[in-house]
Protein backbone atom coordinates (compact mmCIF):
# COMPACT_ATOMS: atom_id res chain seq x y z
CA UNK A 1 0.00 0.00 0.00
CA UNK A 2 1.08 3.56 -0.63
CA UNK A 3 -0.08 4.75 2.81
CA UNK A 4 -1.01 3.18 6.13
CA UNK A 5 -4.54 1.81 6.43
CA UNK A 6 -7.14 4.52 6.96
CA UNK A 7 -10.38 2.58 6.60
CA UNK A 8 -13.68 4.28 5.78
CA UNK A 9 -14.01 8.01 6.30
CA UNK A 10 -16.14 11.03 5.50
CA UNK A 11 -15.46 14.57 4.43
CA UNK A 12 -15.70 16.76 7.53
CA UNK A 13 -17.94 19.81 7.14
CA UNK A 14 -19.12 22.16 9.93
CA UNK A 15 -22.75 21.47 9.04
CA UNK A 16 -22.42 17.79 9.98
CA UNK A 17 -19.75 17.98 12.70
CA UNK A 18 -22.07 16.60 15.40
CA UNK A 19 -23.31 13.88 13.06
CA UNK A 20 -19.78 12.76 12.27
CA UNK A 21 -18.83 12.73 15.95
CA UNK A 22 -21.59 10.28 16.82
CA UNK A 23 -21.71 8.25 13.61
CA UNK A 24 -20.54 4.63 13.87
CA UNK A 25 -17.90 3.38 11.50
CA UNK A 26 -16.12 6.68 10.79
CA UNK A 27 -12.39 5.91 10.98
CA UNK A 28 -10.96 9.16 9.59
CA UNK A 29 -11.98 12.48 8.08
CA UNK A 30 -10.77 14.75 5.32
CA UNK A 31 -11.03 18.54 5.60
CA UNK A 32 -10.86 21.33 3.02
CA UNK A 33 -7.55 22.95 3.88
CA UNK A 34 -8.58 26.44 2.78
CA UNK A 35 -11.39 26.42 5.37
CA UNK A 36 -9.00 25.96 8.30
CA UNK A 37 -6.72 28.39 10.08
CA UNK A 38 -3.69 27.03 11.95
CA UNK A 39 -3.95 27.82 15.62
CA UNK A 40 -7.73 28.07 15.44
CA UNK A 41 -8.99 24.61 14.56
CA UNK A 42 -12.70 23.93 15.17
CA UNK A 43 -13.29 22.27 18.52
CA UNK A 44 -15.10 19.37 16.84
CA UNK A 45 -12.00 18.57 14.77
CA UNK A 46 -9.76 18.81 17.82
CA UNK A 47 -12.04 16.33 19.59
CA UNK A 48 -11.85 13.88 16.70
CA UNK A 49 -8.07 14.15 16.75
CA UNK A 50 -8.10 13.49 20.51
CA UNK A 51 -10.09 10.30 19.83
CA UNK A 52 -7.32 9.14 17.50
CA UNK A 53 -9.02 9.74 14.15
CA UNK A 54 -6.64 10.86 11.40
CA UNK A 55 -7.60 14.24 9.90
CA UNK A 56 -6.25 14.80 6.37
CA UNK A 57 -6.16 18.22 4.66
CA UNK A 58 -7.37 18.38 1.05
CA UNK A 59 -6.64 21.59 -0.88
CA UNK A 60 -8.66 22.97 -3.77
CA UNK A 61 -6.78 26.14 -4.73
CA UNK A 62 -3.11 25.35 -5.42
CA UNK A 63 -3.62 25.37 -9.21
CA UNK A 64 -0.70 23.00 -9.66
CA UNK A 65 -1.26 22.68 -13.39
CA UNK A 66 -1.37 26.41 -14.01
CA UNK A 67 1.17 28.03 -16.33
CA UNK A 68 1.71 30.94 -13.95
CA UNK A 69 4.23 30.66 -11.09
CA UNK A 70 2.97 28.59 -8.19
CA UNK A 71 1.49 30.68 -5.36
CA UNK A 72 3.69 29.30 -2.60
CA UNK A 73 1.69 31.11 0.10
CA UNK A 74 -1.18 28.75 -0.58
CA UNK A 75 1.16 25.77 -0.35
CA UNK A 76 2.61 27.09 2.91
CA UNK A 77 -0.91 27.33 4.32
CA UNK A 78 -1.58 23.71 3.37
CA UNK A 79 1.72 22.72 4.98
CA UNK A 80 0.85 24.57 8.19
CA UNK A 81 -2.58 22.92 8.38
CA UNK A 82 -1.03 19.49 7.75
CA UNK A 83 1.56 20.12 10.46
CA UNK A 84 -1.07 21.14 13.01
CA UNK A 85 -3.16 18.08 12.19
CA UNK A 86 -0.08 15.82 12.13
CA UNK A 87 -1.60 14.48 8.92
CA UNK A 88 -0.09 11.39 7.27
CA UNK A 89 -0.72 12.89 3.81
CA UNK A 90 -1.85 16.17 2.24
CA UNK A 91 -3.47 16.55 -1.17
CA UNK A 92 -4.87 18.64 -4.02
CA UNK A 93 -5.99 17.98 -7.62
CA UNK A 94 -4.59 17.46 -11.10
CA UNK A 95 -5.96 20.70 -12.52
CA UNK A 96 -5.61 24.45 -12.68
CA UNK A 97 -7.99 27.02 -11.19
CA UNK A 98 -6.41 30.37 -12.14
CA UNK A 99 -5.13 31.96 -15.34
CA UNK A 100 -4.53 35.51 -16.49
CA UNK A 101 -5.48 36.93 -13.11
CA UNK A 102 -8.88 35.23 -13.17
CA UNK A 103 -10.17 32.46 -10.90
CA UNK A 104 -12.30 29.86 -12.66
CA UNK A 105 -14.27 29.02 -9.54
CA UNK A 106 -13.91 25.32 -10.23
CA UNK A 107 -11.31 22.69 -11.11
CA UNK A 108 -10.27 22.93 -14.77
CA UNK A 109 -8.76 19.89 -16.53
CA UNK A 110 -5.26 20.05 -17.96
CA UNK A 111 -4.24 19.48 -21.55
CA UNK A 112 -2.61 16.04 -21.52
CA UNK A 113 0.55 17.14 -23.30
CA UNK A 114 4.24 16.80 -22.48
CA UNK A 115 4.45 20.54 -21.96
CA UNK A 116 1.57 20.55 -19.47
CA UNK A 117 3.07 17.55 -17.67
CA UNK A 118 6.41 19.35 -17.37
CA UNK A 119 4.68 22.33 -15.72
CA UNK A 120 2.61 20.15 -13.41
CA UNK A 121 5.57 17.99 -12.34
CA UNK A 122 7.68 21.06 -11.59
CA UNK A 123 4.96 22.61 -9.48
CA UNK A 124 4.31 19.34 -7.64
CA UNK A 125 8.00 19.01 -6.78
CA UNK A 126 8.04 22.57 -5.45
CA UNK A 127 4.90 21.91 -3.40
CA UNK A 128 6.40 18.71 -2.01
CA UNK A 129 9.51 20.58 -0.88
CA UNK A 130 7.31 22.95 1.14
CA UNK A 131 4.81 20.43 2.51
CA UNK A 132 7.45 17.99 3.74
CA UNK A 133 5.16 14.95 3.91
CA UNK A 134 3.52 12.57 1.43
CA UNK A 135 1.50 14.53 -1.13
CA UNK A 136 -1.36 13.10 -3.22
CA UNK A 137 -3.12 14.35 -6.35
CA UNK A 138 -6.71 13.56 -7.33
CA UNK A 139 -8.23 12.96 -10.76
CA UNK A 140 -11.06 15.39 -11.46
CA UNK A 141 -14.47 15.33 -13.14
CA UNK A 142 -14.27 17.26 -16.40
CA UNK A 143 -16.88 18.60 -18.79
CA UNK A 144 -14.37 18.98 -21.61
CA UNK A 145 -11.16 17.54 -22.93
CA UNK A 146 -8.54 19.72 -24.57
CA UNK A 147 -7.67 18.77 -28.16
CA UNK A 148 -4.38 17.24 -29.27
CA UNK A 149 -3.86 15.06 -26.19
CA UNK A 150 -0.54 13.21 -26.29
CA UNK A 151 -1.52 10.56 -23.73
CA UNK A 152 -4.55 9.27 -21.89
CA UNK A 153 -5.30 10.22 -18.30
CA UNK A 154 -3.89 7.04 -16.75
CA UNK A 155 -0.59 7.40 -18.62
CA UNK A 156 -0.45 11.07 -17.66
CA UNK A 157 -0.87 10.19 -13.99
CA UNK A 158 1.59 7.31 -14.18
CA UNK A 159 4.32 9.54 -15.55
CA UNK A 160 3.47 12.19 -12.96
CA UNK A 161 4.01 9.69 -10.14
CA UNK A 162 7.24 8.45 -11.71
CA UNK A 163 8.64 11.96 -12.05
CA UNK A 164 7.58 13.29 -8.64
CA UNK A 165 6.99 10.30 -6.34
CA UNK A 166 3.54 11.71 -5.50
CA UNK A 167 0.62 9.56 -4.42
CA UNK A 168 -2.81 9.42 -6.07
CA UNK A 169 -6.37 9.85 -4.88
CA UNK A 170 -8.63 7.97 -7.28
CA UNK A 171 -12.12 9.47 -7.27
CA UNK A 172 -14.43 6.80 -8.65
CA UNK A 173 -17.32 9.27 -8.83
CA UNK A 174 -15.19 11.44 -11.14
CA UNK A 175 -14.40 8.39 -13.27
CA UNK A 176 -18.12 7.75 -13.60
CA UNK A 177 -18.84 11.39 -14.46
CA UNK A 178 -16.17 11.40 -17.17
CA UNK A 179 -17.48 8.14 -18.61
CA UNK A 180 -20.98 9.62 -18.83
CA UNK A 181 -19.97 13.01 -20.20
CA UNK A 182 -16.83 12.32 -22.22
CA UNK A 183 -17.14 8.66 -23.11
CA UNK A 184 -14.00 7.57 -21.27
CA UNK A 185 -13.47 3.96 -20.13
CA UNK A 186 -13.17 3.68 -16.32
CA UNK A 187 -12.09 0.03 -16.46
CA UNK A 188 -9.22 0.87 -18.81
CA UNK A 189 -8.22 3.71 -16.50
CA UNK A 190 -8.16 1.35 -13.50
CA UNK A 191 -6.15 -1.18 -15.49
CA UNK A 192 -3.48 1.37 -16.39
CA UNK A 193 -3.25 3.85 -13.52
CA UNK A 194 -0.52 3.04 -10.95
CA UNK A 195 -2.69 1.77 -8.10
CA UNK A 196 0.48 0.95 -6.17
CA UNK A 197 0.68 4.72 -5.61
CA UNK A 198 -2.85 4.88 -4.21
CA UNK A 199 -3.29 7.05 -1.11
CA UNK A 200 -7.05 6.52 -0.86
CA UNK A 201 -10.31 6.67 -2.80
CA UNK A 202 -13.07 9.26 -3.04
CA UNK A 203 -16.74 8.35 -3.44
CA UNK A 204 -19.52 10.91 -4.03
CA UNK A 205 -22.99 11.40 -5.42
CA UNK A 206 -24.30 13.26 -8.44
CA UNK A 207 -27.25 13.69 -10.76
CA UNK A 208 -27.99 13.94 -14.48
CA UNK A 209 -29.57 17.17 -15.74
CA UNK A 210 -30.43 17.68 -19.43
CA UNK A 211 -28.13 14.87 -20.50
CA UNK A 212 -25.13 16.06 -18.49
CA UNK A 213 -24.03 14.21 -15.35
CA UNK A 214 -23.07 16.61 -12.57
CA UNK A 215 -20.70 15.55 -9.79
CA UNK A 216 -22.64 17.51 -7.20
CA UNK A 217 -21.62 15.96 -3.86
CA UNK A 218 -25.20 16.79 -2.81
CA UNK A 219 -27.01 13.70 -4.09
CA UNK A 220 -26.87 10.02 -3.09
CA UNK A 221 -24.03 7.87 -4.39
CA UNK A 222 -25.06 6.13 -7.61
CA UNK A 223 -24.90 2.30 -7.65
CA UNK A 224 -22.64 2.54 -10.70
CA UNK A 225 -20.11 4.54 -8.67
CA UNK A 226 -20.08 1.82 -6.03
CA UNK A 227 -19.60 -0.70 -8.84
CA UNK A 228 -16.45 1.20 -9.88
CA UNK A 229 -15.24 0.98 -6.29
CA UNK A 230 -15.70 -2.78 -6.54
CA UNK A 231 -13.75 -2.79 -9.82
CA UNK A 232 -10.91 -0.89 -8.15
CA UNK A 233 -10.97 -3.29 -5.19
CA UNK A 234 -10.53 -6.21 -7.58
CA UNK A 235 -7.27 -4.69 -8.71
CA UNK A 236 -5.88 -3.32 -5.43
CA UNK A 237 -6.63 -2.92 -1.75
CA UNK A 238 -7.25 0.79 -1.11
CA UNK A 239 -5.73 2.08 2.15
CA UNK A 240 -8.91 4.08 2.64
CA UNK A 241 -12.16 5.26 1.07
CA UNK A 242 -13.92 8.53 1.79
CA UNK A 243 -17.50 9.69 1.28
CA UNK A 244 -17.72 13.31 0.11
CA UNK A 245 -20.85 15.34 0.84
CA UNK A 246 -20.94 19.11 0.43
CA UNK A 247 -24.57 20.09 0.81
CA UNK A 248 -28.20 18.96 1.05
CA UNK A 249 -27.12 16.83 3.99
CA UNK A 250 -29.45 13.88 4.61
CA UNK A 251 -30.36 12.40 8.00
CA UNK A 252 -27.59 10.65 9.89
CA UNK A 253 -28.94 7.19 9.10
CA UNK A 254 -28.70 7.87 5.35
CA UNK A 255 -25.09 9.00 5.65
CA UNK A 256 -24.32 5.97 7.81
CA UNK A 257 -25.93 3.71 5.19
CA UNK A 258 -23.72 5.17 2.45
CA UNK A 259 -20.64 4.60 4.61
CA UNK A 260 -21.78 1.01 5.21
CA UNK A 261 -22.25 0.50 1.46
CA UNK A 262 -18.71 1.75 0.83
CA UNK A 263 -17.37 -0.55 3.52
CA UNK A 264 -19.24 -3.45 1.95
CA UNK A 265 -17.56 -2.88 -1.41
CA UNK A 266 -14.13 -2.91 0.24
C-alpha positions as CSV (number, residue, x, y, z in Angstrom):
1,X,0.0,0.0,0.0
2,X,1.1,3.6,-0.6
3,X,-0.1,4.8,2.8
4,X,-1.0,3.2,6.1
5,X,-4.5,1.8,6.4
6,X,-7.1,4.5,7.0
7,X,-10.4,2.6,6.6
8,X,-13.7,4.3,5.8
9,X,-14.0,8.0,6.3
10,X,-16.1,11.0,5.5
11,X,-15.5,14.6,4.4
12,X,-15.7,16.8,7.5
13,X,-17.9,19.8,7.1
14,X,-19.1,22.2,9.9
15,X,-22.8,21.5,9.0
16,X,-22.4,17.8,10.0
17,X,-19.8,18.0,12.7
18,X,-22.1,16.6,15.4
19,X,-23.3,13.9,13.1
20,X,-19.8,12.8,12.3
21,X,-18.8,12.7,16.0
22,X,-21.6,10.3,16.8
23,X,-21.7,8.2,13.6
24,X,-20.5,4.6,13.9
25,X,-17.9,3.4,11.5
26,X,-16.1,6.7,10.8
27,X,-12.4,5.9,11.0
28,X,-11.0,9.2,9.6
29,X,-12.0,12.5,8.1
30,X,-10.8,14.8,5.3
31,X,-11.0,18.5,5.6
32,X,-10.9,21.3,3.0
33,X,-7.6,23.0,3.9
34,X,-8.6,26.4,2.8
35,X,-11.4,26.4,5.4
36,X,-9.0,26.0,8.3
37,X,-6.7,28.4,10.1
38,X,-3.7,27.0,11.9
39,X,-3.9,27.8,15.6
40,X,-7.7,28.1,15.4
41,X,-9.0,24.6,14.6
42,X,-12.7,23.9,15.2
43,X,-13.3,22.3,18.5
44,X,-15.1,19.4,16.8
45,X,-12.0,18.6,14.8
46,X,-9.8,18.8,17.8
47,X,-12.0,16.3,19.6
48,X,-11.9,13.9,16.7
49,X,-8.1,14.1,16.8
50,X,-8.1,13.5,20.5
51,X,-10.1,10.3,19.8
52,X,-7.3,9.1,17.5
53,X,-9.0,9.7,14.2
54,X,-6.6,10.9,11.4
55,X,-7.6,14.2,9.9
56,X,-6.2,14.8,6.4
57,X,-6.2,18.2,4.7
58,X,-7.4,18.4,1.1
59,X,-6.6,21.6,-0.9
60,X,-8.7,23.0,-3.8
61,X,-6.8,26.1,-4.7
62,X,-3.1,25.3,-5.4
63,X,-3.6,25.4,-9.2
64,X,-0.7,23.0,-9.7
65,X,-1.3,22.7,-13.4
66,X,-1.4,26.4,-14.0
67,X,1.2,28.0,-16.3
68,X,1.7,30.9,-13.9
69,X,4.2,30.7,-11.1
70,X,3.0,28.6,-8.2
71,X,1.5,30.7,-5.4
72,X,3.7,29.3,-2.6
73,X,1.7,31.1,0.1
74,X,-1.2,28.7,-0.6
75,X,1.2,25.8,-0.4
76,X,2.6,27.1,2.9
77,X,-0.9,27.3,4.3
78,X,-1.6,23.7,3.4
79,X,1.7,22.7,5.0
80,X,0.9,24.6,8.2
81,X,-2.6,22.9,8.4
82,X,-1.0,19.5,7.7
83,X,1.6,20.1,10.5
84,X,-1.1,21.1,13.0
85,X,-3.2,18.1,12.2
86,X,-0.1,15.8,12.1
87,X,-1.6,14.5,8.9
88,X,-0.1,11.4,7.3
89,X,-0.7,12.9,3.8
90,X,-1.9,16.2,2.2
91,X,-3.5,16.6,-1.2
92,X,-4.9,18.6,-4.0
93,X,-6.0,18.0,-7.6
94,X,-4.6,17.5,-11.1
95,X,-6.0,20.7,-12.5
96,X,-5.6,24.5,-12.7
97,X,-8.0,27.0,-11.2
98,X,-6.4,30.4,-12.1
99,X,-5.1,32.0,-15.3
100,X,-4.5,35.5,-16.5
101,X,-5.5,36.9,-13.1
102,X,-8.9,35.2,-13.2
103,X,-10.2,32.5,-10.9
104,X,-12.3,29.9,-12.7
105,X,-14.3,29.0,-9.5
106,X,-13.9,25.3,-10.2
107,X,-11.3,22.7,-11.1
108,X,-10.3,22.9,-14.8
109,X,-8.8,19.9,-16.5
110,X,-5.3,20.0,-18.0
111,X,-4.2,19.5,-21.6
112,X,-2.6,16.0,-21.5
113,X,0.5,17.1,-23.3
114,X,4.2,16.8,-22.5
115,X,4.5,20.5,-22.0
116,X,1.6,20.5,-19.5
117,X,3.1,17.6,-17.7
118,X,6.4,19.3,-17.4
119,X,4.7,22.3,-15.7
120,X,2.6,20.1,-13.4
121,X,5.6,18.0,-12.3
122,X,7.7,21.1,-11.6
123,X,5.0,22.6,-9.5
124,X,4.3,19.3,-7.6
125,X,8.0,19.0,-6.8
126,X,8.0,22.6,-5.5
127,X,4.9,21.9,-3.4
128,X,6.4,18.7,-2.0
129,X,9.5,20.6,-0.9
130,X,7.3,22.9,1.1
131,X,4.8,20.4,2.5
132,X,7.5,18.0,3.7
133,X,5.2,15.0,3.9
134,X,3.5,12.6,1.4
135,X,1.5,14.5,-1.1
136,X,-1.4,13.1,-3.2
137,X,-3.1,14.3,-6.4
138,X,-6.7,13.6,-7.3
139,X,-8.2,13.0,-10.8
140,X,-11.1,15.4,-11.5
141,X,-14.5,15.3,-13.1
142,X,-14.3,17.3,-16.4
143,X,-16.9,18.6,-18.8
144,X,-14.4,19.0,-21.6
145,X,-11.2,17.5,-22.9
146,X,-8.5,19.7,-24.6
147,X,-7.7,18.8,-28.2
148,X,-4.4,17.2,-29.3
149,X,-3.9,15.1,-26.2
150,X,-0.5,13.2,-26.3
151,X,-1.5,10.6,-23.7
152,X,-4.6,9.3,-21.9
153,X,-5.3,10.2,-18.3
154,X,-3.9,7.0,-16.8
155,X,-0.6,7.4,-18.6
156,X,-0.4,11.1,-17.7
157,X,-0.9,10.2,-14.0
158,X,1.6,7.3,-14.2
159,X,4.3,9.5,-15.6
160,X,3.5,12.2,-13.0
161,X,4.0,9.7,-10.1
162,X,7.2,8.5,-11.7
163,X,8.6,12.0,-12.0
164,X,7.6,13.3,-8.6
165,X,7.0,10.3,-6.3
166,X,3.5,11.7,-5.5
167,X,0.6,9.6,-4.4
168,X,-2.8,9.4,-6.1
169,X,-6.4,9.8,-4.9
170,X,-8.6,8.0,-7.3
171,X,-12.1,9.5,-7.3
172,X,-14.4,6.8,-8.7
173,X,-17.3,9.3,-8.8
174,X,-15.2,11.4,-11.1
175,X,-14.4,8.4,-13.3
176,X,-18.1,7.8,-13.6
177,X,-18.8,11.4,-14.5
178,X,-16.2,11.4,-17.2
179,X,-17.5,8.1,-18.6
180,X,-21.0,9.6,-18.8
181,X,-20.0,13.0,-20.2
182,X,-16.8,12.3,-22.2
183,X,-17.1,8.7,-23.1
184,X,-14.0,7.6,-21.3
185,X,-13.5,4.0,-20.1
186,X,-13.2,3.7,-16.3
187,X,-12.1,0.0,-16.5
188,X,-9.2,0.9,-18.8
189,X,-8.2,3.7,-16.5
190,X,-8.2,1.4,-13.5
191,X,-6.2,-1.2,-15.5
192,X,-3.5,1.4,-16.4
193,X,-3.3,3.9,-13.5
194,X,-0.5,3.0,-11.0
195,X,-2.7,1.8,-8.1
196,X,0.5,0.9,-6.2
197,X,0.7,4.7,-5.6
198,X,-2.8,4.9,-4.2
199,X,-3.3,7.0,-1.1
200,X,-7.1,6.5,-0.9
201,X,-10.3,6.7,-2.8
202,X,-13.1,9.3,-3.0
203,X,-16.7,8.4,-3.4
204,X,-19.5,10.9,-4.0
205,X,-23.0,11.4,-5.4
206,X,-24.3,13.3,-8.4
207,X,-27.2,13.7,-10.8
208,X,-28.0,13.9,-14.5
209,X,-29.6,17.2,-15.7
210,X,-30.4,17.7,-19.4
211,X,-28.1,14.9,-20.5
212,X,-25.1,16.1,-18.5
213,X,-24.0,14.2,-15.4
214,X,-23.1,16.6,-12.6
215,X,-20.7,15.5,-9.8
216,X,-22.6,17.5,-7.2
217,X,-21.6,16.0,-3.9
218,X,-25.2,16.8,-2.8
219,X,-27.0,13.7,-4.1
220,X,-26.9,10.0,-3.1
221,X,-24.0,7.9,-4.4
222,X,-25.1,6.1,-7.6
223,X,-24.9,2.3,-7.7
224,X,-22.6,2.5,-10.7
225,X,-20.1,4.5,-8.7
226,X,-20.1,1.8,-6.0
227,X,-19.6,-0.7,-8.8
228,X,-16.5,1.2,-9.9
229,X,-15.2,1.0,-6.3
230,X,-15.7,-2.8,-6.5
231,X,-13.8,-2.8,-9.8
232,X,-10.9,-0.9,-8.1
233,X,-11.0,-3.3,-5.2
234,X,-10.5,-6.2,-7.6
235,X,-7.3,-4.7,-8.7
236,X,-5.9,-3.3,-5.4
237,X,-6.6,-2.9,-1.7
238,X,-7.2,0.8,-1.1
239,X,-5.7,2.1,2.1
240,X,-8.9,4.1,2.6
241,X,-12.2,5.3,1.1
242,X,-13.9,8.5,1.8
243,X,-17.5,9.7,1.3
244,X,-17.7,13.3,0.1
245,X,-20.9,15.3,0.8
246,X,-20.9,19.1,0.4
247,X,-24.6,20.1,0.8
248,X,-28.2,19.0,1.1
249,X,-27.1,16.8,4.0
250,X,-29.4,13.9,4.6
251,X,-30.4,12.4,8.0
252,X,-27.6,10.6,9.9
253,X,-28.9,7.2,9.1
254,X,-28.7,7.9,5.3
255,X,-25.1,9.0,5.6
256,X,-24.3,6.0,7.8
257,X,-25.9,3.7,5.2
258,X,-23.7,5.2,2.5
259,X,-20.6,4.6,4.6
260,X,-21.8,1.0,5.2
261,X,-22.2,0.5,1.5
262,X,-18.7,1.8,0.8
263,X,-17.4,-0.6,3.5
264,X,-19.2,-3.5,2.0
265,X,-17.6,-2.9,-1.4
266,X,-14.1,-2.9,0.2
